[in-house]
Amino acid sequence: MPAYRGNTHVPVGQLTRVSALYASEQSIPVPGDILSLSRKPSQRRKTMPLITLIVTLAVVGLILWAINTYLPMDGKIKQILNIVVLIVVILWLLSVFGILPSMSTMRIG
């Protein structure tokens, strides 16, 4: 069965790397992608590129450093702020790696 990409039909066995990337973005199973064949499109996980993860952690760290360095606060308040940011980052990382369910599915109360 041919995969549909724009207005060009490409046989599935002849998918190039670019068309395979495009097909995966469109939730079309790519040959050899067993996981995507066994899951419905709504059950597939969205992945975050490693560079995005590293940049996000660096930005959070830079902002926290700037707040600790340049804003005059009591030491106790800085410590509480650091702990809260650390807990949020750890929960976010657990969610990104799939250990913790998505934050949007959690209910409070």
The first five atom37 places (N, CA, C, CB, O) and aatype in JSON, in Angstrom:
{
  "aatype": [12, 14, 0, 18, 1, 7, 2, 16, 8, 19, 14, 19, 7, 5, 10, 16, 1, 19, 15, 0, 10, 18, 0, 15, 6, 5, 15, 9, 14, 19, 14, 7, 3, 9, 10, 15, 10, 15, 1, 11, 14, 15, 5, 1, 1, 11, 16, 12, 14, 10, 9, 16, 10, 9, 19, 16, 10, 0, 19, 19, 7, 10, 9, 10, 17, 0, 9, 2, 16, 18, 10, 14, 12, 3, 7, 11, 9, 11, 5, 9, 10, 2, 9, 19, 19, 10, 9, 19, 19, 9, 10, 17, 10, 10, 15, 19, 13, 7, 9, 10, 14, 15, 12, 15, 16, 12, 1, 9, 7],
  "atom_mask": [
    [1, 1, 1, 1, 1],
    [1, 1, 1, 1, 1],
    [1, 1, 1, 1, 1],
    [1, 1, 1, 1, 1],
    [1, 1, 1, 1, 1],
    [1, 1, 1, 0, 1],
    [1, 1, 1, 1, 1],
    [1, 1, 1, 1, 1],
    [1, 1, 1, 1, 1],
    [1, 1, 1, 1, 1],
    [1, 1, 1, 1, 1],
    [1, 1, 1, 1, 1],
    [1, 1, 1, 0, 1],
    [1, 1, 1, 1, 1],
    [1, 1, 1, 1, 1],
    [1, 1, 1, 1, 1],
    [1, 1, 1, 1, 1],
    [1, 1, 1, 1, 1],
    [1, 1, 1, 1, 1],
    [1, 1, 1, 1, 1],
    [1, 1, 1, 1, 1],
    [1, 1, 1, 1, 1],
    [1, 1, 1, 1, 1],
    [1, 1, 1, 1, 1],
    [1, 1, 1, 1, 1],
    [1, 1, 1, 1, 1],
    [1, 1, 1, 1, 1],
    [1, 1, 1, 1, 1],
    [1, 1, 1, 1, 1],
    [1, 1, 1, 1, 1],
    [1, 1, 1, 1, 1],
    [1, 1, 1, 0, 1],
    [1, 1, 1, 1, 1],
    [1, 1, 1, 1, 1],
    [1, 1, 1, 1, 1],
    [1, 1, 1, 1, 1],
    [1, 1, 1, 1, 1],
    [1, 1, 1, 1, 1],
    [1, 1, 1, 1, 1],
    [1, 1, 1, 1, 1],
    [1, 1, 1, 1, 1],
    [1, 1, 1, 1, 1],
    [1, 1, 1, 1, 1],
    [1, 1, 1, 1, 1],
    [1, 1, 1, 1, 1],
    [1, 1, 1, 1, 1],
    [1, 1, 1, 1, 1],
    [1, 1, 1, 1, 1],
    [1, 1, 1, 1, 1],
    [1, 1, 1, 1, 1],
    [1, 1, 1, 1, 1],
    [1, 1, 1, 1, 1],
    [1, 1, 1, 1, 1],
    [1, 1, 1, 1, 1],
    [1, 1, 1, 1, 1],
    [1, 1, 1, 1, 1],
    [1, 1, 1, 1, 1],
    [1, 1, 1, 1, 1],
    [1, 1, 1, 1, 1],
    [1, 1, 1, 1, 1],
    [1, 1, 1, 0, 1],
    [1, 1, 1, 1, 1],
    [1, 1, 1, 1, 1],
    [1, 1, 1, 1, 1],
    [1, 1, 1, 1, 1],
    [1, 1, 1, 1, 1],
    [1, 1, 1, 1, 1],
    [1, 1, 1, 1, 1],
    [1, 1, 1, 1, 1],
    [1, 1, 1, 1, 1],
    [1, 1, 1, 1, 1],
    [1, 1, 1, 1, 1],
    [1, 1, 1, 1, 1],
    [1, 1, 1, 1, 1],
    [1, 1, 1, 0, 1],
    [1, 1, 1, 1, 1],
    [1, 1, 1, 1, 1],
    [1, 1, 1, 1, 1],
    [1, 1, 1, 1, 1],
    [1, 1, 1, 1, 1],
    [1, 1, 1, 1, 1],
    [1, 1, 1, 1, 1],
    [1, 1, 1, 1, 1],
    [1, 1, 1, 1, 1],
    [1, 1, 1, 1, 1],
    [1, 1, 1, 1, 1],
    [1, 1, 1, 1, 1],
    [1, 1, 1, 1, 1],
    [1, 1, 1, 1, 1],
    [1, 1, 1, 1, 1],
    [1, 1, 1, 1, 1],
    [1, 1, 1, 1, 1],
    [1, 1, 1, 1, 1],
    [1, 1, 1, 1, 1],
    [1, 1, 1, 1, 1],
    [1, 1, 1, 1, 1],
    [1, 1, 1, 1, 1],
    [1, 1, 1, 0, 1],
    [1, 1, 1, 1, 1],
    [1, 1, 1, 1, 1],
    [1, 1, 1, 1, 1],
    [1, 1, 1, 1, 1],
    [1, 1, 1, 1, 1],
    [1, 1, 1, 1, 1],
    [1, 1, 1, 1, 1],
    [1, 1, 1, 1, 1],
    [1, 1, 1, 1, 1],
    [1, 1, 1, 1, 1],
    [1, 1, 1, 0, 1]
  ],
  "atom_positions": [
    [[0.85, -1.17, 0.0], [0.0, 0.0, 0.0], [0.9, 1.24, 0.0], [-0.97, 0.0, 1.22], [1.77, 1.35, 0.86]],
    [[0.72, 2.16, -0.91], [1.6, 3.32, -0.97], [1.31, 4.31, 0.15], [1.45, 4.01, -2.32], [0.16, 4.49, 0.57]],
    [[2.38, 4.95, 0.63], [2.23, 6.0, 1.63], [1.99, 7.31, 0.9], [3.5, 6.1, 2.55], [2.63, 7.59, -0.12]],
    [[1.09, 8.11, 1.4], [0.74, 9.36, 0.74], [1.53, 10.49, 1.37], [-0.78, 9.63, 0.84], [1.46, 10.71, 2.58]],
    [[2.29, 11.2, 0.56], [3.09, 12.32, 1.04], [2.83, 13.5, 0.1], [4.62, 11.97, 1.1], [3.36, 13.55, -1.01]],
    [[2.01, 14.43, 0.55], [1.66, 15.56, -0.3], [0.86, 15.06, -1.49], [0.0, 0.0, 0.0], [-0.14, 14.36, -1.31]],
    [[1.27, 15.41, -2.69], [0.59, 14.89, -3.87], [1.49, 13.91, -4.61], [0.18, 16.04, -4.79], [1.33, 13.72, -5.82]],
    [[2.44, 13.27, -3.9], [3.34, 12.28, -4.49], [3.1, 10.96, -3.78], [4.83, 12.72, -4.38], [3.12, 10.9, -2.55]],
    [[2.89, 9.9, -4.53], [2.74, 8.57, -3.95], [4.1, 7.89, -3.97], [1.69, 7.73, -4.73], [4.73, 7.79, -5.01]],
    [[4.54, 7.41, -2.79], [5.82, 6.72, -2.67], [5.52, 5.35, -2.1], [6.84, 7.51, -1.78], [4.9, 5.26, -1.04]],
    [[5.94, 4.27, -2.75], [5.73, 2.94, -2.17], [6.41, 2.85, -0.81], [6.26, 1.83, -3.1], [7.51, 3.37, -0.63]],
    [[5.76, 2.17, 0.14], [6.25, 2.13, 1.52], [7.65, 1.57, 1.59], [5.31, 1.29, 2.39], [8.45, 2.05, 2.39]],
    [[7.99, 0.6, 0.8], [9.32, 0.0, 0.83], [10.4, 0.96, 0.36], [0.0, 0.0, 0.0], [11.58, 0.7, 0.59]],
    [[10.04, 2.05, -0.29], [11.01, 2.97, -0.85], [11.03, 4.31, -0.11], [10.72, 3.19, -2.31], [11.45, 5.31, -0.68]],
    [[10.59, 4.33, 1.13], [10.61, 5.57, 1.89], [12.04, 6.0, 2.16], [9.84, 5.41, 3.22], [12.86, 5.2, 2.61]],
    [[12.34, 7.24, 1.89], [13.65, 7.78, 2.21], [13.66, 8.24, 3.65], [14.03, 8.94, 1.26], [12.62, 8.22, 4.32]],
    [[14.81, 8.65, 4.14], [14.9, 9.11, 5.52], [14.02, 10.33, 5.74], [16.36, 9.43, 5.88], [13.34, 10.42, 6.77]],
    [[14.01, 11.27, 4.8], [13.19, 12.46, 4.94], [11.71, 12.11, 4.92], [13.51, 13.46, 3.83], [10.94, 12.61, 5.75]],
    [[11.32, 11.25, 3.99], [9.9, 10.9, 3.93], [9.49, 10.04, 5.12], [9.6, 10.16, 2.63], [8.34, 10.09, 5.55]],
    [[10.44, 9.25, 5.67], [10.14, 8.48, 6.88], [9.92, 9.41, 8.06], [11.27, 7.48, 7.19], [9.03, 9.17, 8.88]],
    [[10.74, 10.48, 8.14], [10.55, 11.47, 9.2], [9.2, 12.16, 9.04], [11.69, 12.5, 9.19], [8.48, 12.36, 10.02]],
    [[8.87, 12.53, 7.82], [7.59, 13.17, 7.55], [6.45, 12.22, 7.89], [7.49, 13.62, 6.09], [5.44, 12.64, 8.47]],
    [[6.59, 10.96, 7.53], [5.54, 9.98, 7.8], [5.35, 9.79, 9.3], [5.87, 8.63, 7.14], [4.22, 9.65, 9.76]],
    [[6.45, 9.79, 10.07], [6.32, 9.6, 11.51], [5.64, 10.8, 12.15], [7.69, 9.36, 12.16], [4.93, 10.66, 13.14]],
    [[5.86, 12.0, 11.58], [5.18, 13.17, 12.11], [3.69, 13.13, 11.8], [5.79, 14.44, 11.54], [2.89, 13.73, 12.53]],
    [[3.31, 12.45, 10.75], [1.91, 12.37, 10.35], [1.23, 11.12, 10.89], [1.81, 12.4, 8.83], [0.11, 10.8, 10.48]],
    [[1.87, 10.4, 11.81], [1.33, 9.18, 12.43], [1.09, 8.08, 11.41], [0.05, 9.5, 13.16], [0.16, 7.29, 11.57]],
    [[1.9, 8.01, 10.36], [1.83, 6.93, 9.4], [2.91, 5.93, 9.79], [2.02, 7.44, 7.91], [4.07, 6.33, 9.93]],
    [[2.58, 4.65, 9.97], [3.6, 3.69, 10.37], [4.7, 3.59, 9.32], [2.97, 2.31, 10.6], [4.43, 3.52, 8.12]],
    [[5.94, 3.57, 9.78], [7.11, 3.44, 8.91], [7.56, 1.99, 9.0], [8.26, 4.43, 9.32], [7.46, 1.4, 10.08]],
    [[8.07, 1.39, 7.91], [8.52, 0.0, 7.97], [9.53, -0.2, 9.09], [9.14, -0.42, 6.63], [10.47, 0.59, 9.23]],
    [[9.34, -1.24, 9.89], [10.22, -1.52, 11.01], [9.82, -0.81, 12.29], [0.0, 0.0, 0.0], [10.46, -1.02, 13.32]],
    [[8.81, 0.0, 12.25], [8.37, 0.73, 13.44], [7.28, -0.08, 14.13], [7.86, 2.16, 13.07], [6.1, 0.24, 14.03]],
    [[7.68, -1.13, 14.83], [6.75, -2.06, 15.46], [5.9, -1.35, 16.51], [7.5, -3.23, 16.1], [4.7, -1.59, 16.61]],
    [[6.54, -0.47, 17.3], [5.83, 0.2, 18.38], [4.67, 1.02, 17.86], [6.78, 1.07, 19.18], [3.58, 1.01, 18.43]],
    [[4.9, 1.75, 16.75], [3.82, 2.6, 16.24], [2.72, 1.76, 15.6], [4.37, 3.6, 15.22], [1.58, 2.21, 15.52]],
    [[3.04, 0.55, 15.15], [2.01, -0.31, 14.58], [1.12, -0.9, 15.67], [2.64, -1.43, 13.76], [-0.06, -1.17, 15.44]],
    [[1.69, -1.11, 16.87], [0.93, -1.74, 17.94], [0.11, -0.76, 18.76], [1.86, -2.49, 18.84], [-0.72, -1.17, 19.56]],
    [[0.34, 0.52, 18.57], [-0.39, 1.53, 19.33], [-1.26, 2.36, 18.41], [0.57, 2.42, 20.11], [-0.95, 2.58, 17.24]],
    [[-2.36, 2.83, 18.97], [-3.2, 3.76, 18.24], [-2.52, 5.12, 18.22], [-4.63, 3.85, 18.87], [-1.69, 5.39, 19.09]],
    [[-2.84, 5.98, 17.25], [-2.2, 7.3, 17.22], [-2.37, 8.09, 18.51], [-2.77, 8.1, 16.07], [-1.47, 8.85, 18.88]],
    [[-3.49, 7.93, 19.2], [-3.71, 8.67, 20.44], [-2.87, 8.13, 21.59], [-5.18, 8.63, 20.81], [-2.68, 8.82, 22.59]],
    [[-2.35, 6.88, 21.47], [-1.57, 6.28, 22.54], [-0.07, 6.47, 22.35], [-1.88, 4.81, 22.63], [0.71, 6.17, 23.25]],
    [[0.37, 6.97, 21.19], [1.79, 7.15, 20.95], [2.31, 8.31, 21.76], [2.06, 7.38, 19.46], [1.64, 9.33, 21.92]],
    [[3.53, 8.15, 22.28], [4.14, 9.2, 23.08], [4.78, 10.23, 22.16], [5.18, 8.62, 24.05], [5.32, 9.9, 21.11]],
    [[4.71, 11.47, 22.59], [5.44, 12.52, 21.88], [6.8, 12.62, 22.55], [4.67, 13.9, 21.92], [6.9, 12.69, 23.77]],
    [[7.85, 12.62, 21.74], [9.18, 12.65, 22.29], [9.75, 14.06, 22.23], [10.09, 11.68, 21.55], [9.4, 14.86, 21.37]],
    [[10.64, 14.33, 23.17], [11.3, 15.62, 23.22], [12.75, 15.4, 22.8], [11.21, 16.28, 24.65], [13.43, 14.54, 23.36]],
    [[13.23, 16.16, 21.82], [14.63, 16.0, 21.42], [15.57, 16.31, 22.58], [14.95, 16.92, 20.23], [15.26, 17.14, 23.44]],
    [[16.71, 15.63, 22.59], [17.68, 15.79, 23.68], [18.19, 17.22, 23.77], [18.86, 14.84, 23.48], [18.4, 17.73, 24.87]],
    [[18.38, 17.88, 22.65], [18.89, 19.25, 22.67], [17.88, 20.18, 23.34], [19.19, 19.74, 21.23], [18.28, 21.11, 24.06]],
    [[16.59, 19.96, 23.13], [15.56, 20.77, 23.78], [15.6, 20.57, 25.29], [14.17, 20.43, 23.24], [15.45, 21.52, 26.05]],
    [[15.8, 19.34, 25.71], [15.9, 19.03, 27.13], [17.09, 19.75, 27.77], [16.03, 17.51, 27.34], [16.96, 20.35, 28.84]],
    [[18.24, 19.7, 27.11], [19.45, 20.32, 27.65], [19.31, 21.84, 27.68], [20.67, 19.92, 26.81], [19.7, 22.48, 28.66]],
    [[18.78, 22.42, 26.62], [18.6, 23.87, 26.57], [17.62, 24.33, 27.65], [18.1, 24.3, 25.18], [17.86, 25.35, 28.3]],
    [[16.54, 23.59, 27.85], [15.57, 23.94, 28.88], [16.19, 23.91, 30.27], [14.37, 23.0, 28.82], [15.98, 24.82, 31.07]],
    [[16.96, 22.87, 30.56], [17.63, 22.78, 31.86], [18.64, 23.91, 32.04], [18.33, 21.43, 32.02], [18.76, 24.47, 33.13]],
    [[19.36, 24.26, 30.98], [20.34, 25.35, 31.06], [19.65, 26.69, 31.31], [21.17, 25.41, 29.77], [20.14, 27.49, 32.1]],
    [[18.54, 26.93, 30.64], [17.81, 28.19, 30.82], [17.26, 28.29, 32.24], [16.67, 28.31, 29.79], [17.35, 29.35, 32.87]],
    [[16.69, 27.21, 32.75], [16.16, 27.21, 34.12], [17.3, 27.46, 35.11], [15.45, 25.87, 34.44], [17.14, 28.24, 36.05]],
    [[18.43, 26.8, 34.9], [19.58, 27.01, 35.77], [20.11, 28.43, 35.72], [0.0, 0.0, 0.0], [20.46, 29.0, 36.75]],
    [[20.16, 29.01, 34.53], [20.63, 30.38, 34.36], [19.7, 31.39, 35.05], [20.75, 30.73, 32.86], [20.15, 32.32, 35.71]],
    [[18.4, 31.17, 34.89], [17.42, 32.06, 35.55], [17.53, 31.94, 37.07], [15.97, 31.72, 35.09], [17.5, 32.94, 37.78]],
    [[17.66, 30.71, 37.56], [17.78, 30.52, 39.01], [19.07, 31.15, 39.54], [17.75, 29.02, 39.36], [19.07, 31.77, 40.6]],
    [[20.17, 31.0, 38.79], [21.43, 31.63, 39.19], [21.3, 33.15, 39.22], [22.56, 31.22, 38.23], [21.77, 33.8, 40.15]],
    [[20.65, 33.72, 38.2], [20.49, 35.18, 38.13], [19.64, 35.68, 39.3], [19.85, 35.59, 36.79], [19.95, 36.72, 39.89]],
    [[18.6, 34.96, 39.63], [17.75, 35.36, 40.76], [18.55, 35.29, 42.06], [16.5, 34.46, 40.85], [18.49, 36.21, 42.87]],
    [[19.3, 34.2, 42.26], [20.08, 34.05, 43.49], [21.2, 35.08, 43.59], [20.67, 32.65, 43.56], [21.56, 35.5, 44.69]],
    [[21.75, 35.49, 42.45], [22.89, 36.4, 42.46], [22.48, 37.87, 42.55], [23.71, 36.19, 41.22], [23.05, 38.63, 43.33]],
    [[21.49, 38.25, 41.76], [21.21, 39.67, 41.6], [20.0, 40.19, 42.38], [21.01, 39.94, 40.19], [19.87, 41.41, 42.53]],
    [[19.12, 39.35, 42.86], [17.98, 39.83, 43.64], [18.3, 39.71, 45.13], [16.69, 39.02, 43.29], [18.62, 38.63, 45.63]],
    [[18.21, 40.82, 45.83], [18.49, 40.76, 47.27], [17.31, 40.11, 48.02], [18.77, 42.18, 47.84], [16.22, 40.68, 48.11]],
    [[17.56, 38.93, 48.55], [16.54, 38.2, 49.32], [17.2, 37.61, 50.55], [15.86, 37.08, 48.46], [18.42, 37.44, 50.61]],
    [[16.39, 37.31, 51.51], [16.86, 36.61, 52.7], [17.31, 35.21, 52.28], [15.74, 36.54, 53.79], [16.78, 34.63, 51.34]],
    [[18.29, 34.67, 52.99], [18.84, 33.35, 52.68], [17.8, 32.24, 52.75], [0.0, 0.0, 0.0], [17.84, 31.3, 51.96]],
    [[16.87, 32.35, 53.7], [15.82, 31.33, 53.83], [14.9, 31.31, 52.61], [14.99, 31.57, 55.11], [14.5, 30.25, 52.13]],
    [[14.56, 32.51, 52.11], [13.68, 32.59, 50.93], [14.38, 32.01, 49.71], [13.25, 34.05, 50.66], [13.76, 31.3, 48.92]],
    [[15.69, 32.3, 49.55], [16.45, 31.73, 48.44], [16.48, 30.21, 48.52], [17.89, 32.29, 48.42], [16.35, 29.52, 47.51]],
    [[16.66, 29.7, 49.73], [16.7, 28.25, 49.91], [15.36, 27.62, 49.54], [17.08, 27.9, 51.36], [15.33, 26.59, 48.87]],
    [[14.27, 28.21, 49.97], [12.93, 27.7, 49.63], [12.72, 27.76, 48.13], [11.83, 28.52, 50.36], [12.2, 26.8, 47.54]],
    [[13.11, 28.86, 47.5], [12.98, 28.99, 46.05], [13.78, 27.91, 45.32], [13.44, 30.38, 45.59], [13.28, 27.3, 44.37]],
    [[15.01, 27.68, 45.77], [15.85, 26.65, 45.14], [15.23, 25.26, 45.28], [17.24, 26.66, 45.77], [15.26, 24.47, 44.34]],
    [[14.67, 24.96, 46.43], [14.06, 23.65, 46.66], [12.82, 23.48, 45.79], [13.69, 23.48, 48.16], [12.61, 22.42, 45.2]],
    [[11.99, 24.52, 45.7], [10.78, 24.44, 44.88], [11.14, 24.24, 43.41], [9.92, 25.72, 45.05], [10.54, 23.41, 42.73]],
    [[12.12, 25.0, 42.92], [12.54, 24.85, 41.52], [13.11, 23.45, 41.29], [13.59, 25.94, 41.14], [12.83, 22.84, 40.26]],
    [[13.91, 22.95, 42.22], [14.48, 21.61, 42.09], [13.39, 20.54, 42.02], [15.42, 21.33, 43.25], [13.46, 19.64, 41.19]],
    [[12.39, 20.64, 42.88], [11.29, 19.66, 42.88], [10.52, 19.72, 41.56], [10.33, 19.92, 44.06], [10.18, 18.68, 40.99]],
    [[10.24, 20.93, 41.07], [9.51, 21.08, 39.8], [10.32, 20.49, 38.65], [9.18, 22.56, 39.52], [9.76, 19.81, 37.79]],
    [[11.63, 20.76, 38.62], [12.48, 20.23, 37.54], [12.54, 18.71, 37.61], [13.9, 20.82, 37.63], [12.5, 18.05, 36.57]],
    [[12.65, 18.14, 38.8], [12.69, 16.68, 38.93], [11.37, 16.06, 38.46], [12.98, 16.27, 40.4], [11.39, 15.06, 37.75]],
    [[10.25, 16.64, 38.85], [8.95, 16.12, 38.4], [8.82, 16.24, 36.88], [7.79, 16.89, 39.09], [8.29, 15.34, 36.22]],
    [[9.29, 17.34, 36.32], [9.24, 17.53, 34.87], [10.11, 16.5, 34.16], [9.69, 18.96, 34.5], [9.7, 15.93, 33.15]],
    [[11.33, 16.26, 34.68], [12.21, 15.25, 34.07], [11.6, 13.85, 34.14], [13.59, 15.26, 34.75], [11.69, 13.09, 33.18]],
    [[11.0, 13.51, 35.27], [10.35, 12.21, 35.39], [9.21, 12.08, 34.38], [9.81, 12.0, 36.82], [8.99, 11.0, 33.82]],
    [[8.5, 13.16, 34.15], [7.42, 13.16, 33.17], [7.97, 13.03, 31.75], [6.59, 14.44, 33.29], [7.41, 12.3, 30.94]],
    [[9.07, 13.73, 31.46], [9.67, 13.68, 30.12], [10.16, 12.27, 29.81], [10.84, 14.67, 30.01], [9.99, 11.8, 28.69]],
    [[10.76, 11.59, 30.78], [11.29, 10.25, 30.56], [10.23, 9.16, 30.7], [12.42, 9.98, 31.52], [10.54, 7.98, 30.55]],
    [[8.99, 9.54, 30.98], [7.9, 8.58, 31.01], [7.75, 7.81, 32.3], [0.0, 0.0, 0.0], [6.96, 6.87, 32.37]],
    [[8.49, 8.18, 33.33], [8.39, 7.5, 34.62], [7.16, 7.96, 35.36], [9.65, 7.75, 35.47], [6.51, 7.18, 36.06]],
    [[6.84, 9.22, 35.22], [5.66, 9.82, 35.84], [4.67, 10.17, 34.73], [6.05, 11.1, 36.67], [5.08, 10.64, 33.67]],
    [[3.38, 9.95, 34.95], [2.43, 10.32, 33.9], [2.47, 11.82, 33.63], [1.01, 9.89, 34.29], [3.0, 12.59, 34.44]],
    [[1.92, 12.22, 32.52], [1.91, 13.63, 32.13], [1.27, 14.48, 33.21], [1.17, 13.81, 30.8], [0.31, 14.05, 33.86]],
    [[1.79, 15.68, 33.4], [1.27, 16.59, 34.42], [-0.17, 16.99, 34.12], [2.15, 17.83, 34.52], [-0.93, 17.3, 35.04]],
    [[-0.55, 16.98, 32.86], [-1.91, 17.39, 32.5], [-2.96, 16.35, 32.93], [-2.0, 17.62, 30.99], [-4.14, 16.67, 33.03]],
    [[-2.52, 15.11, 33.18], [-3.48, 14.08, 33.61], [-3.64, 14.02, 35.12], [-3.05, 12.73, 33.09], [-4.53, 13.32, 35.63]],
    [[-2.79, 14.75, 35.86], [-2.88, 14.75, 37.32], [-3.99, 15.71, 37.78], [-1.51, 15.14, 37.95], [-4.15, 16.8, 37.24]],
    [[-4.73, 15.26, 38.79], [-5.78, 16.1, 39.36], [-5.49, 16.38, 40.81], [-7.15, 15.43, 39.22], [-5.03, 15.5, 41.55]],
    [[-5.74, 17.6, 41.22], [-5.56, 17.99, 42.62], [-6.95, 18.2, 43.2], [-4.67, 19.29, 42.76], [-7.73, 19.02, 42.72]],
    [[-7.24, 17.45, 44.25], [-8.52, 17.62, 44.92], [-9.59, 16.69, 44.5], [0.0, 0.0, 0.0], [-10.71, 16.76, 45.01]]
  ]
}
